[in-house]
Amino acid sequence: MVGSGRVAGSPVRHNPAFRKAVLLVLGILVLIPFLFPFFWMLLGSVKTEVDFMAYPPVWLFKPTLENYVKVFVENDFGTFSLNSTIVAAFTTFFALLFGIPGAYAVARYKRTGFALIVLAARMAPGIAFLLPWFVLFVQLRLTNTYFALVTSHLIFTLPLVLWMMIGFIEAIPKEIEQAAMVDGCTVWGSLFRIIVPLTLPGVAASGILCFIFSWNNFLFSVVLAGEATKTLPVAVFNFLGYQSIAWGPLSAAASIITLPVLIMALIVQKYIVQGLAAGGITG
């Protein structure tokens, strides 16, 4: 008797729990190379200098918070954190304020030349902009100010918002805006009353990435910031010396810088993924 020809698959392979377990294991294997440096940094932040420099590496040791005490007591890390927050927040605000209308102009009025110029400027190395900015701010006596830092950070955050938001805006049917304009809505009213609410995932994703990039910026901050406006990446230099490096406090400081943006990214990762996915759909 000839069989029906149906090949029975392995019940284990088609088990949803088994497939989830396989994906979980694969995900862990992919993440290990990326997460291990951060794990090593956290581990070093609670080690003494002797344990940190030990070879082979010491895995079993008595944790200490001495490095974090040195960071906050011997260095004004509270002020540095406030400076980083202020600069990143204002940079994000102005990048969205100017980037969204710019993206709207490119998407609706086909200002591709303007978009390409912005993209070309973004592709240039940051050091190419640093010297002109520094000379300008020195002449205007604006070094060691939040204005100088925020303005310089817009060089790389504004193009980010512009190019991310173009896809989101193009995904909104023009008929919705036309209907609003028939009812008396202006172009600016259409932008802020219709386009922005409908592209909130994109606005959120762009804003989060702008904040992270500004928070982590070092090049512009190390030149334009002073003692009153020093940000966290620049403050880490306090632990680097000509003769030696304080590895424990340096690891603690790096952990303090990394943890806020890492936690924020984990909390809002769903919105970032939704926003980036929505930005790839055009009408």
HUZI-V483493 format. One record per backbone hydrogen bond with DSSP energy under -0.5 kcal/mol. CO is the residue of the C=O (numbers start at 1). NH is the residue of the N-H. E is the energy in kcal/mol with one decimal. If there is no record, write none. Layout:
CO;NH;E, CO;NH;E
This chain:
5;7;-0.5, 6;8;-0.6, 10;14;-1.5, 12;15;-1.2, 15;19;-2.2, 16;20;-2.3, 17;21;-2.1, 18;22;-2.3, 19;23;-2.4, 20;24;-2.4, 21;25;-2.4, 22;26;-2.5, 23;27;-2.5, 24;28;-2.3, 25;29;-2.3, 26;30;-2.0, 27;31;-2.1, 28;32;-1.9, 29;33;-0.6, 31;34;-0.7, 31;35;-2.8, 32;36;-2.3, 35;39;-2.5, 36;40;-2.9, 37;41;-2.0, 38;42;-2.4, 39;43;-2.4, 40;44;-2.4, 41;45;-1.5, 42;46;-0.6, 43;46;-1.0, 44;47;-1.3, 46;64;-1.6, 48;52;-2.5, 49;53;-1.9, 50;54;-0.6, 51;54;-0.5, 51;58;-0.6, 57;59;-0.6, 59;61;-0.6, 61;63;-0.7, 65;69;-2.0, 66;70;-2.3, 67;71;-1.8, 68;72;-2.1, 69;73;-2.8, 69;74;-0.5, 70;74;-1.2, 71;77;-0.5, 75;77;-2.2, 76;80;-1.8, 77;81;-2.3, 78;82;-2.0, 79;83;-2.5, 80;84;-2.4, 80;232;-0.6, 81;85;-2.2, 82;86;-2.6, 83;87;-2.6, 84;88;-2.5, 85;89;-2.5, 86;90;-2.4, 87;91;-2.3, 88;92;-2.2, 89;93;-2.3, 90;94;-2.4, 91;95;-2.2, 92;96;-2.1, 93;97;-2.3, 94;98;-2.2, 95;99;-2.2, 96;100;-1.8, 97;101;-0.5, 98;102;-1.5, 99;103;-2.6, 100;104;-2.3, 101;105;-2.3, 102;106;-2.0, 103;107;-2.7, 104;108;-2.7, 105;109;-1.8, 105;111;-0.7, 106;110;-0.8, 110;112;-1.8, 111;115;-1.8, 112;116;-2.5, 113;117;-2.0, 114;118;-2.2, 115;119;-2.3, 116;120;-2.7, 117;121;-2.3, 118;122;-2.0, 119;123;-1.9, 120;124;-0.9, 125;128;-1.6, 126;129;-1.3, 126;130;-1.3, 127;131;-1.0, 129;133;-2.2, 130;134;-2.8, 131;135;-2.6, 132;136;-2.5, 133;137;-2.9, 134;138;-2.2, 135;139;-2.2, 136;140;-2.0, 137;142;-3.3, 137;143;-0.7, 138;141;-0.8, 142;145;-0.7, 142;148;-0.5, 145;149;-1.5, 146;150;-3.0, 147;151;-2.5, 148;152;-2.1, 149;153;-2.3, 150;154;-1.3, 152;155;-1.3, 153;156;-1.1, 153;157;-1.4, 154;158;-1.8, 156;160;-0.6, 157;161;-2.2, 158;162;-2.4, 159;163;-2.5, 160;164;-1.9, 161;165;-2.6, 162;166;-1.2, 163;167;-0.6, 164;168;-0.8, 165;169;-2.5, 166;170;-2.4, 167;171;-1.1, 169;172;-1.5, 170;283;-1.0, 171;173;-0.5, 173;176;-1.0, 173;177;-0.7, 174;178;-2.4, 175;179;-2.3, 176;180;-1.6, 177;181;-2.5, 178;182;-1.9, 179;183;-1.2, 180;185;-2.2, 181;184;-1.5, 186;190;-2.7, 187;191;-2.1, 188;192;-2.4, 189;193;-2.4, 190;194;-1.5, 190;195;-2.1, 191;196;-2.6, 194;198;-1.8, 195;199;-1.3, 196;199;-0.7, 197;200;-0.9, 199;203;-2.3, 200;204;-3.0, 201;205;-2.4, 202;206;-2.7, 203;207;-2.6, 204;208;-2.4, 205;209;-2.1, 206;210;-2.4, 207;211;-2.4, 208;212;-2.3, 209;213;-2.6, 210;214;-2.5, 211;215;-2.6, 212;216;-2.0, 213;217;-0.6, 214;217;-0.8, 218;222;-2.7, 219;223;-0.8, 220;224;-2.7, 221;225;-2.0, 224;144;-2.8, 226;230;-0.7, 231;235;-2.1, 232;236;-1.2, 234;237;-1.6, 235;238;-1.9, 236;239;-2.0, 237;240;-1.9, 239;241;-0.5, 239;246;-1.7, 244;241;-1.3, 245;247;-1.6, 246;250;-2.4, 247;251;-2.5, 248;252;-2.2, 249;253;-2.9, 250;254;-2.4, 251;255;-2.1, 252;256;-2.1, 253;257;-2.0, 254;258;-2.2, 255;259;-2.8, 256;260;-0.8, 257;261;-0.6, 258;262;-2.2, 259;263;-3.0, 260;264;-2.3, 261;265;-2.4, 262;266;-2.2, 263;267;-2.2, 264;268;-2.1, 268;271;-0.5, 268;272;-2.0, 269;273;-2.6, 270;274;-2.4, 271;275;-2.6, 272;276;-2.7, 273;277;-2.4, 274;278;-2.5, 275;279;-1.8, 276;280;-0.6, 277;280;-0.8, 278;281;-1.4, 280;282;-0.6
